[in-house]
Amino acid sequence: MTKQTINLGNDILCIDVDYMRPQLACSYLIHHQGKAAFIDCGTNHSIDKLLAALQQFDLKLEDVAFIIPSHVHLDHAGGAGRLMQLCPNSQLVVHPLGAPHLINPKRLVESARSVYGKALFAKLYGEIVPIDKTRVMHITPDSTINLNGRWLRIIDSPGHARHHICIYDALSRAWFVGDTFGLSYPDITLSARQAWAKQYLMPTTTPVQFDPTAWQQTLQKLLSTAPEKVFLAHFADFKEVEKGVLKLQADIQAYVHIAEACSSAQNRVASIEESLINYTLNDLKQCGCEQDKETILGLLKHDLHLNAQGLDIWLARQETTQQLHAQAQR
């Protein structure tokens, strides 16, 4: 294995896609009986790392059967079009609501540019390549796909995004969860005081489809299979699944309260972000993190800003719904 890859057993390889910095985002390669699947694929800049991972197992481009973005946010699916071009026998497995945005990525690109700005978007993602619709597998919200005798279950998993899926691998008794299980960066270190988790876990509420009620239900759905671990896109495996679910559920509820408390602020995004920073710093202290504020914010400030933007958009949706309901009652 190289520094860019981690062998997780059961023929699963974690590939650091080097998005923004090392150990921020990853792709997973599953191989079975000479066939392979990528779950999440990073950006166009990640492709060479994915191809190198194939070579470690003497797999060819023709052996890739499936490319499975957990959702179509570009740190997960930005490289899918180019990867599909390179892997001639692959099918794209994606939520039905996400498929149109990879077949014709115009709206997806416009949305991401509005968040990142044109210059940073170009640097991070490059040109997003459309995918031939004939190579997109039509799945239902609860489907299975056959990786040469290894069955992978696909479920609908809204909360972070309406078009999010999670993938269950019975062989490893693990879920590939994309952003549904939040993020857990290895660079955030905890002391032994928090015995159940050496990894810090927090939600990611990036724009634009945060849904706290749906997310709570999705987390319960994941628990129903009694998984031994989950594989996060940000970053790698997390083993204390039940306790992780309890942590995320509490955090999601706290995020909702933070957003609602800031609803009338003049600069709502800035107010939410400041509250999220304070909440996270305090939470990390309680979890046994001994890193200083500057180090922590160097690792989490970007995510907390995106989380604040996502919560602001959620608030706006709530306000619109309330206004429509009030009008209907008149």
MIKOLZA-843840 format. One record per residue (C-alpha): residue number from 1; residue in three letters; x, y, z. Coordinates in steps of 0.02 Angstrom, whole numbers. Layout:
# residues N
seq  type  px  py  pz
NUM  Ala  X  Y  Z;
...
END
This chain:
# residues 330
seq  type  px  py  pz
1  Met  0  0  0;
2  Thr  56  178  -33;
3  Lys  29  332  75;
4  Gln  -120  371  -37;
5  Thr  -209  206  2;
6  Ile  -265  107  155;
7  Asn  -308  -77  146;
8  Leu  -466  -99  251;
9  Gly  -481  -287  227;
10  Asn  -617  -385  137;
11  Asp  -543  -325  -29;
12  Ile  -584  -144  9;
13  Leu  -460  -6  -22;
14  Cys  -476  174  40;
15  Ile  -398  298  -82;
16  Asp  -353  473  -26;
17  Val  -414  583  -169;
18  Asp  -312  730  -101;
19  Tyr  -455  853  -112;
20  Met  -397  1020  -39;
21  Arg  -277  929  78;
22  Pro  -226  751  121;
23  Gln  -350  647  224;
24  Leu  -499  758  188;
25  Ala  -592  653  59;
26  Cys  -578  477  -7;
27  Ser  -643  352  -132;
28  Tyr  -667  166  -100;
29  Leu  -618  26  -217;
30  Ile  -704  -141  -192;
31  His  -641  -286  -294;
32  His  -712  -462  -305;
33  Gln  -669  -605  -420;
34  Gly  -583  -493  -547;
35  Lys  -715  -356  -550;
36  Ala  -711  -186  -464;
37  Ala  -822  -44  -408;
38  Phe  -778  132  -354;
39  Ile  -887  211  -220;
40  Asp  -865  399  -234;
41  Cys  -728  456  -351;
42  Gly  -672  630  -301;
43  Thr  -638  759  -435;
44  Asn  -554  757  -604;
45  His  -389  783  -512;
46  Ser  -418  619  -419;
47  Ile  -426  504  -569;
48  Asp  -240  459  -578;
49  Lys  -247  402  -396;
50  Leu  -395  290  -432;
51  Leu  -308  213  -582;
52  Ala  -152  181  -478;
53  Ala  -260  90  -350;
54  Leu  -324  -27  -485;
55  Gln  -147  -72  -532;
56  Gln  -109  -124  -353;
57  Phe  -231  -268  -377;
58  Asp  -183  -305  -559;
59  Leu  -353  -239  -615;
60  Lys  -380  -156  -782;
61  Leu  -495  -13  -832;
62  Glu  -605  -142  -918;
63  Asp  -630  -230  -749;
64  Val  -722  -84  -671;
65  Ala  -906  -135  -669;
66  Phe  -983  6  -567;
67  Ile  -948  187  -521;
68  Ile  -1059  234  -374;
69  Pro  -1064  414  -313;
70  Ser  -1151  423  -143;
71  His  -1222  588  -206;
72  Val  -1179  713  -341;
73  His  -1087  846  -240;
74  Leu  -929  874  -338;
75  Asp  -804  816  -207;
76  His  -890  647  -226;
77  Ala  -941  643  -408;
78  Gly  -844  779  -499;
79  Gly  -730  651  -582;
80  Ala  -867  527  -626;
81  Gly  -885  581  -808;
82  Arg  -701  567  -848;
83  Leu  -687  403  -753;
84  Met  -833  331  -850;
85  Gln  -746  378  -1012;
86  Leu  -591  283  -957;
87  Cys  -684  128  -894;
88  Pro  -778  65  -1047;
89  Asn  -877  -74  -959;
90  Ser  -933  27  -810;
91  Gln  -1109  78  -764;
92  Leu  -1152  229  -660;
93  Val  -1255  188  -505;
94  Val  -1333  346  -435;
95  His  -1493  405  -351;
96  Pro  -1631  441  -480;
97  Leu  -1638  622  -421;
98  Gly  -1450  641  -446;
99  Ala  -1436  555  -615;
100  Pro  -1498  702  -721;
101  His  -1364  815  -646;
102  Leu  -1224  698  -703;
103  Ile  -1301  668  -874;
104  Asn  -1315  857  -898;
105  Pro  -1209  942  -763;
106  Lys  -1250  1123  -810;
107  Arg  -1359  1160  -657;
108  Leu  -1242  1064  -543;
109  Val  -1095  1169  -603;
110  Glu  -1192  1332  -584;
111  Ser  -1242  1286  -407;
112  Ala  -1064  1242  -356;
113  Arg  -994  1400  -435;
114  Ser  -1117  1503  -333;
115  Val  -1046  1424  -174;
116  Tyr  -860  1424  -217;
117  Gly  -843  1563  -345;
118  Lys  -781  1539  -524;
119  Ala  -594  1542  -488;
120  Leu  -596  1417  -344;
121  Phe  -720  1306  -436;
122  Ala  -603  1295  -586;
123  Lys  -456  1255  -474;
124  Leu  -546  1121  -374;
125  Tyr  -648  1035  -509;
126  Gly  -598  1081  -686;
127  Glu  -720  1034  -825;
128  Ile  -864  921  -773;
129  Val  -887  788  -907;
130  Pro  -1068  736  -947;
131  Ile  -1111  550  -936;
132  Asp  -1201  454  -1073;
133  Lys  -1377  419  -1008;
134  Thr  -1373  243  -1083;
135  Arg  -1237  197  -957;
136  Val  -1336  253  -804;
137  Met  -1413  110  -705;
138  His  -1592  145  -653;
139  Ile  -1607  97  -470;
140  Thr  -1751  105  -348;
141  Pro  -1730  177  -173;
142  Asp  -1693  -1  -110;
143  Ser  -1597  -101  -241;
144  Thr  -1457  -228  -250;
145  Ile  -1317  -238  -377;
146  Asn  -1209  -389  -414;
147  Leu  -1020  -364  -414;
148  Asn  -975  -533  -488;
149  Gly  -1059  -627  -346;
150  Arg  -1037  -494  -211;
151  Trp  -1205  -412  -180;
152  Leu  -1213  -229  -133;
153  Arg  -1374  -155  -64;
154  Ile  -1418  23  -112;
155  Ile  -1537  124  -2;
156  Asp  -1611  298  -10;
157  Ser  -1529  402  127;
158  Pro  -1590  582  130;
159  Gly  -1538  708  262;
160  His  -1375  780  196;
161  Ala  -1451  781  21;
162  Arg  -1613  717  -54;
163  His  -1516  621  -187;
164  His  -1401  531  -65;
165  Ile  -1380  341  -64;
166  Cys  -1289  226  56;
167  Ile  -1216  59  4;
168  Tyr  -1214  -96  116;
169  Asp  -1085  -232  91;
170  Ala  -1138  -392  180;
171  Leu  -964  -468  165;
172  Ser  -884  -333  272;
173  Arg  -1047  -295  368;
174  Ala  -1016  -112  332;
175  Trp  -1105  37  257;
176  Phe  -1022  156  135;
177  Val  -1106  315  196;
178  Gly  -1040  461  93;
179  Asp  -1085  614  199;
180  Thr  -1230  532  291;
181  Phe  -1118  492  440;
182  Gly  -1041  665  441;
183  Leu  -854  691  437;
184  Ser  -713  626  545;
185  Tyr  -542  695  499;
186  Pro  -390  598  563;
187  Asp  -301  764  593;
188  Ile  -423  803  734;
189  Thr  -350  704  878;
190  Leu  -437  657  1041;
191  Ser  -361  597  1203;
192  Ala  -408  435  1288;
193  Arg  -533  529  1397;
194  Gln  -669  493  1270;
195  Ala  -652  304  1279;
196  Trp  -782  258  1148;
197  Ala  -708  357  1004;
198  Lys  -533  407  957;
199  Gln  -608  499  808;
200  Tyr  -706  661  812;
201  Leu  -872  655  721;
202  Met  -979  801  662;
203  Pro  -1121  828  537;
204  Thr  -1096  910  369;
205  Thr  -1244  1021  321;
206  Thr  -1173  1095  161;
207  Pro  -1296  1178  40;
208  Val  -1429  1149  -13;
209  Gln  -1538  1005  50;
210  Phe  -1512  983  237;
211  Asp  -1664  895  312;
212  Pro  -1644  855  497;
213  Thr  -1799  745  511;
214  Ala  -1752  638  362;
215  Trp  -1573  626  424;
216  Gln  -1627  559  594;
217  Gln  -1730  425  505;
218  Thr  -1586  379  391;
219  Leu  -1468  353  538;
220  Gln  -1593  234  617;
221  Lys  -1605  140  452;
222  Leu  -1417  114  451;
223  Leu  -1422  43  627;
224  Ser  -1555  -84  578;
225  Thr  -1423  -197  497;
226  Ala  -1311  -197  653;
227  Pro  -1159  -144  552;
228  Glu  -983  -173  618;
229  Lys  -920  -11  541;
230  Val  -958  130  421;
231  Phe  -846  198  284;
232  Leu  -852  388  276;
233  Ala  -805  492  126;
234  His  -725  615  248;
235  Phe  -626  509  302;
236  Ala  -606  318  308;
237  Asp  -685  197  432;
238  Phe  -779  225  595;
239  Lys  -814  74  704;
240  Glu  -920  132  853;
241  Val  -1074  147  744;
242  Glu  -1213  152  874;
243  Lys  -1124  281  981;
244  Gly  -1083  379  825;
245  Val  -1267  384  778;
246  Leu  -1311  453  951;
247  Lys  -1176  586  933;
248  Leu  -1237  639  760;
249  Gln  -1419  643  814;
250  Ala  -1376  759  959;
251  Asp  -1271  869  845;
252  Ile  -1405  882  712;
253  Gln  -1530  938  842;
254  Ala  -1405  1063  911;
255  Tyr  -1375  1131  735;
256  Val  -1562  1158  714;
257  His  -1569  1255  878;
258  Ile  -1418  1359  827;
259  Ala  -1497  1403  659;
260  Glu  -1664  1449  738;
261  Ala  -1579  1557  870;
262  Cys  -1491  1654  732;
263  Ser  -1644  1669  618;
264  Ser  -1667  1856  643;
265  Ala  -1482  1905  641;
266  Gln  -1434  2042  518;
267  Asn  -1297  1935  440;
268  Arg  -1372  1765  469;
269  Val  -1236  1657  391;
270  Ala  -1100  1745  492;
271  Ser  -1201  1728  651;
272  Ile  -1234  1543  623;
273  Glu  -1051  1514  581;
274  Glu  -992  1599  740;
275  Ser  -1112  1493  843;
276  Leu  -1057  1334  755;
277  Ile  -875  1375  791;
278  Asn  -912  1401  975;
279  Tyr  -1016  1242  983;
280  Thr  -881  1139  896;
281  Leu  -737  1206  1001;
282  Asn  -832  1167  1160;
283  Asp  -883  996  1095;
284  Leu  -704  953  1049;
285  Lys  -646  1005  1222;
286  Gln  -777  891  1299;
287  Cys  -718  750  1186;
288  Gly  -539  767  1245;
289  Cys  -461  866  1104;
290  Glu  -304  956  1162;
291  Gln  -265  1046  999;
292  Asp  -269  1236  1002;
293  Lys  -405  1342  923;
294  Glu  -296  1397  777;
295  Thr  -256  1217  729;
296  Ile  -438  1162  744;
297  Leu  -505  1306  640;
298  Gly  -369  1276  511;
299  Leu  -445  1104  486;
300  Leu  -631  1142  509;
301  Lys  -664  1325  466;
302  His  -707  1288  284;
303  Asp  -830  1151  333;
304  Leu  -909  1259  467;
305  His  -934  1400  342;
306  Leu  -1019  1281  220;
307  Asn  -1123  1210  363;
308  Ala  -1181  1387  406;
309  Gln  -1230  1418  225;
310  Gly  -1329  1256  221;
311  Leu  -1419  1296  383;
312  Asp  -1463  1470  318;
313  Ile  -1541  1393  162;
314  Trp  -1637  1270  272;
315  Leu  -1704  1415  376;
316  Ala  -1760  1505  219;
317  Arg  -1856  1350  163;
318  Gln  -1938  1337  334;
319  Glu  -1990  1520  325;
320  Thr  -2062  1499  151;
321  Thr  -2162  1347  207;
322  Gln  -2230  1442  357;
323  Gln  -2280  1590  248;
324  Leu  -2371  1477  124;
325  His  -2459  1389  266;
326  Ala  -2513  1556  341;
327  Gln  -2580  1614  172;
328  Ala  -2677  1453  152;
329  Gln  -2761  1481  321;
330  Arg  -2827  1653  274;
END
